[in-house]
Amino acid sequence: MSTERTPLAAVPGLSRTAALPAPPAGRPQARSSSPAVVPEEISTPPAPVGKPSSQTRVSRTATTIRNVTLSLPVSLVAGIRERARQDRVSQPEILLDALIATESELEALLAVEAPQPTTDGLFVRRRPRPENPDPLSTLSLRMLSSNLEAIDSLVSKHKADSRSALCAAALRRYLNTESAAT
């Protein structure tokens, strides 16, 4: 049995250096009255041959979208979805609006939900949180990485237990106050 294969013939137009042909003559050309906007680019010197480049050309206008999953009570997840439909905006927009609207109150909102330590004279004990009849659900969102970093900085600033705890406190206040106002 022979293991050698005959090489395939080259396909015309499939090389990396091939130029693309012009569009057909009958096709209308797109004309713009304004000059094309080209994002500024930062270029780094090419890496030595044989070594992979750790830095490549990066556009300053590039944005990265990241997936984030929050564990929230089912009623909040339903509330954010309903509010997004009602306002005709995305779910991440509702979350960001809630954080903006409640930013000055976040520390107090988180303190109300945190378990308070108690003492019996000898030992300090943390009272467990009251059992929540509303089970947790997950809410998956796609957000700009800069917005996610801002939320994480709020978690640190207000000493929240987690990103989910911070978002739950903000959403609970925002959805309740907004629904009461309408």
N, C-alpha and C positions, 0 to 999 in steps of 0.2 A: 504494500500500500504506500503510495507516494504522499508526502506531506507538503510538497511544494505546490504553490498556487501560481497561476499566471496573473500578472498584475492587471488591474482594471485600466481601461482607457480613461484618459483625462476628460472631464466634462467641461466643455467650453463655457466660460463665464463664471466658474466657481472658484477661481483663485482669490486669495485675499487681496491681491493688488489690482484686480480687475476693476475698471471703471464702469459704473452703471450707465446704461444707454439713456439717451434723452427720452422724455415722454413722447407718445405719438403726436403727430402734427395736428390732429383734429381736437386734441384735448385742450380745454381752456387753461390758461396759466393764472395762478393766484397772484393778484397784485395787491400790494399794501401801500397805503398812503403814508404810513409812518415807517421810519427805519426800524429794522429788526433790532430787538433788544437782546444783547448777548450778556449773560451773567459774567461777573468778574471771576477769574479763576486764579487759583494759587498753584503755581507749578513748582515742583521740587526737582532738583537735578536728577538725571537718570541714575539708577543704581548700577553698580558695576555688573558687567556681564557674568552670568552664572549664579548670581545671588538674587533671590526674589526681592522685589521692592516692597518695603513696608509702607511707604507713602506714595500715593499716586496723585493725579490731578484731582482736586476737590473743589467743587463749586461752592461759593459762599452762600448761594441761595438754596443749596440742597437742604432738604428736610427729611428727617427719618421718622417713620411712623412705627410705633411699637404696640404690640398687643399687651393688654393688661387685664387681669382678672381680679375682680373684687368679690369678697364674700359678704353679702348683705342680706338682711331679712327679706323674705319673699315679698312682703308688702311694699318695701322700698323699691325693689326691682320692678314690680308692677307699676308703681307710681312714676318712676323715671321713664319707663316705656310709654305710659299713657301721656305723660307731660310732653315727651318728645313728639308724639303724634299730634297732640293738641296744638303745640306751638310750631309744628312743622320744622323742627330742628333736629339735629342728631343727639343721641344719648350723651356723648362726651360733652356737647355744648351745655346740656342741662347740668351735668356734674360740675363743669367749670363755673357756670352761673351760680350754682349753690355754694361753691367754695368762695367765690367773690362776695356774694351777699352775706355770708356768715363769717367772714375772715376775722372780724373784730371780736366775735363771740366764741370762736372755736375753743379757746382754752376753758371757758366756763361750761360749754356744752360737753366737752370731753370729761371734765371733772364730775359732772352729774352722773355720767355713765360708768365712771371708774369705781371699782370696789373700794370701800373705805376701810382702813385698818381699825381694828378695835383692840382693846386690851382688857385682860381680866385681872390685871395687877401684876402678873408675873410674865405673861407671854403676850406678844402682839400677834394678832390673827387678822387675816384678811377675810372680811365677810364675802362669801361668794355672791356673784351677781345673781339677781333674781332670775328664775327660770323664765326664759323668753318663750311665750307661746307661739311666736312667729319663727318658724325654722329658717335656717340660712339657705340662700341660693347663690349661685355664681352669676356675675354679670361680666361679660367679656366685652371690652372696648378696644378700639384702635385710636391711639392718641399720638400727637407729635411728641417726640422724645423731650423737647424743651418743656412742654406742659407737664409731662410726667416727672421731670426733675423738679419743677416748681412745686408740685404736690408733695414730693418726697421732702423738700425743704420745709414745707408746712408741717409735715409729720415730725421732723426734728425740732422745729421751732416751738411747737405746741406740746411736745413730748407725748404724742399719741402712741397707743400700743402698736398700731399698724396703719398702713395706708387705708385698709378697709374700715377701720374704726373711725378714722378722720372723715372719710367720705360718708360713712353712715350718719355720723353726727350732723354734718353739714346738710346732707340730703333730707334728713328727718325734719330739721328746722325749716329748710327752704320749701319743701313740698307741703308741709303743714301750714306755714304762714301764707304761702302763695295761694293754696286752695281755699283758705279761710277768707282771703281778700277778694276772691272772685265770686 
